[in-house]
Amino acid sequence: MTVYILCFVLFLVGLYGVITRRNLIKIAISMSIMEFSIFLLLVLIGYIDNGLAPIVDPGTTGQVYVDPLPQAMVLTAIVIGLATTAMLMAIAIRLYRKYKTFDIREIKNLRG
């Protein structure tokens, strides 16, 4: 139960960074922290104590296997998260080239 609470706390740390920071790079890092906490939660949901890898051997019976679905979902989500982070960084670089700042307030004031 403690690990689930720690995942929630890690998500709140990322959310705090997204809400309070004005720098686009820091916001992107905070969003990555939030993504990581969700990935960790999904992997923890599929974990079973003393579970074996989900390779079924016909000779053994009564074994407890770890659920592979959350792991596959996390691998897919990591790829999607990487693409989203790359897109956010590309937009931040384009905004920096145009406005010479990463600060959201200054970009909003310089809009024209």
C-alpha angles and dihedrals in degrees: 000000000000093000091055090053090049090052089053091048090050089051090050091051089055092045090051090053093050093049101043105035124085098190113097093217092052090049090053091050090049091051089051090053090052091050092049092053091053091048090051091049092051092050091048091052091058095045120107124186111251090002121155129225110277095256105125116214114197091215096062126067133185096032122147114228131198114244108250096195097082090048091053090047091051092050090053092046092051090057092048091046091051091052091048092049091049090051091049091050091049091052091047091052091049091050091048091052091051102040102021092228141081093209112114094209093055092046089052091050094045093051110122 
